[in-house]
Amino acid sequence: MRKKYLFFAFSICVVAALFLSYACGEMTRAQFVYEVENVLNEHQAKLHIKGYSLSYKNNDIALHIKLRDGFSQNPPEKQFMIFSSIHRKLRYNLKQDYPYNYFYQKNISITAYDDGVDYHFEDTYPNKKLVYMTNGILSINKKRLTRQEFLRSPYFADYLEQLKKRKTSSGYPEQEVYEYLLSFHKTLTINKKERKDMDGDLVIEVLKDRFDISGKEIADIFNRWTFYLD
């Protein structure tokens, strides 16, 4: 009788564990979809993208995006910047979720097609836990453009030059705000093993007071300077 009871209890535990694992997996996937939609609704992405679909296979996730007409007319460097910005911001958001969404460590690729042109973007940096370390490659009809080539291009040099001229609504250079944000956050979290939501809130409040700007403006500056998302 005791053996039957133990076997029944064990079976219940196994079923419960399987159900919990399935439920957590579904929640993680739903959270991933939520972050995909958030990133694709960013202003720069929304200008060029009109829809998406997702496919999952083991450790790989493919984000298939539908481009607006005329995307292929943009310079390859701008095409790279858009794909790379979406990819980097998506992984960053997933890592920043609390608790973080482990999908940021998966192999996430972005594919698209426009006017006879096939696009495939992937990040080949081996350690997926490091969201700021990237090695993106965009294949345009199998012709590759790497992140290093993009960063050395005249297109990116001109983009940075224009970015450095931007000022906040209160007249401060955006670059000054961004550099202060990074420095203050590093000082605040240097000895902490875990990220706390209150850390980010404190950084925003300090910047709002110091530079007389809104939280939204701070977020826009961060996106623009970190991910090149206008």
N, C-alpha and C positions, 0 to 999 in steps of 0.2 A: 504493500500500500504506500509505504514511504517512497519507494523508487518511482512509483507512478506519479506521486505528488511532485517529486523533484523534477521528473521529466516534463510534467505539465508546466511547472513554474519556469523551467529553462526555455521551453518552447515559447511561452508568453514573452519572455525577455528578448528572445531572438526576433520575434515578430515586431515587438515594440521598437527594437533597435533599427530594424530594417525600415519600418515606417518613419521613424525619426530621421534617418539618413535620407530617405526619399524626400521628406518634407523640407529638410534643410537645403537639399539640392535644388528643389523647385523654387524656394525662396531666393537662393543665390542667383538662379537664372533670371527670375523676375527682377531682381535688383540690377542685374547686368543690363537687361533690356531698358530699364528706367534710366540708367546712366547713358546708354547709347542715345536715347531720345534727347536727353539733356544736352549732350555734346552736339548732336546734329541740329539742334535748335539755336546754337550759338550763331551770332550774326553772320560771321564770315562763312561758316559751313552752310547755313541756310540759303545763302546767295547762290550756291552751286549745287545743292543736293535737294531732291524732291521726294525721296523715299528710300527705303532700305529693306533688307531681309537678312536673316541670320541662319547659319547652319553650324551644327556642332558635330565633332567627331573626335572621340577620345580627348586628347589634350589640345586639340586645335579648334579654333572658332573663326569662321569666315564671316565678315561683315560685307554684304553685297549692297553697294549703294547705287541709286539711280541718279544720274547726273542731269542737270538742266542743260538745255540746248546751248551749244557754243562753248562748252567747257574745254574741248580739245583745241580751241583757238588760243587759249592762254599759253604763255611761255612754259616750257617744261619745269622751270624752277618754281613758278607759282603753283603749278599742279602738285609738285613735290611738297611745297609748304602746306598746302591745304590737306593733303593726305596725312602728312606727318603730324600736323597740328591736331587733327581728329584723333589719331592713334595715341599720341602722347597724352592728350587731355583725358581721354577715356581711361587709360591705365592709371593716371594720377587720381582721377575721381574714385576709381574702384579701390585704390590703396587708401584713400582718405576716408572712405566710408567707415563707420564705427558700429559693429566690428567690421574690419576690412573684408572686402569681397575677394576671395582667393583667385577669382578669374583673371585678375591682373597679371598673374604669373603664367597664364596659358599663352600658347602661340596664337596671337590674334592677327589676322591678315585682313586687308581691305581690298576688295575687287570692284571693278566698275567697267562699263563699256559706253563709249560715246562716239558716234559718227565714224565707225570703222576702226576705232582705237580701243585696244584692251589695256586696262590698268591693273596692276597687282602691286600692293604695298605690304611690306613685312619688316619687322625689326629683327635683325640677326644677332643683336647683343645677347650673349649666352646666359647671363644672370638676370632672369626676368624679375627678380625681387627689387632690383635697383631701377626705379621708374625714371630717374633723371639721367641714367646712362643709356643712351640709345645709339643704334647703328642702323637707321632706316634705309631701305632701298626701294625705290619705285621703278617698276618695270613698265615701260610704255611700248606696247607691241614688242616686248622682249628686249628692248634697248634700256639698259639700266642707268639710273641716276642715283648716286649714293649721297648720304648725308654730308660726307666730307666734300664732295664736289659741289653740293648746294651751298655749303657754308663759305666756299671759296669763290662763288660766282659773283659777277658784277650785279646781278639782280638782288642778291641778299645784301651786298654792300650798300646798295642804294636804299633798300628797305630800312636798314639800320640807320642810315643817315637821316632819313625822314622821321624815323621813330625818335631819334635823339632831339628833334626839334619840337616834339609835342610837350605841351604844358597842361597842368591841371586847371580846373575851373577857378582855382584860387591863385593861379599864376606861377606855381612851382614847376620846375622841370619834372616830367614823369620819371626820368632816369634817377633823379635824386630820391623820389618817393620809393621806387622799386629797390634801390640799393639799401635804403634805410630799412625797408621791410625785411629784406633778406638778413641784414646784419642783426636787427633786433630779434628776429625769430631764432636765429642761430644762438645768440646769447641766452635767450630764454629757455631753450630746449637742449643745450649742449650736454648736460649731465643726466638727461632723462632717457630712460629706455623705452617708454611708451608715450605716444602722442596723446595729449589731452585736448578735448574740444575747447576748454577754457583758454588754452594757450593761443589758439587762433583768434578767439574773441578778444583777448587782451591786446594782441598785435593790432587788430583792426581799430579798437578804441584809441590806442596810442597814436596811430597814424591819422585818425580822424581829427584828434585834437591838435596834433603837431602841424598838419598841413591844411587843416580846415576844408576837408573834402568828405564826401559821403562813403558809406561802406560799399555801395555799388561801384563808385568810381575807383575805389581801391581794388575791387575784384576785376574790373575792366583792365586796369593797369597791369595787374598780375598776369591775367590771361594774355595780354598783348605782348608783354616782355618775356614771358616764360614759354608760351606756346605759339606766339605769333598769330593769335586769334583776335581780330578786330571785332 
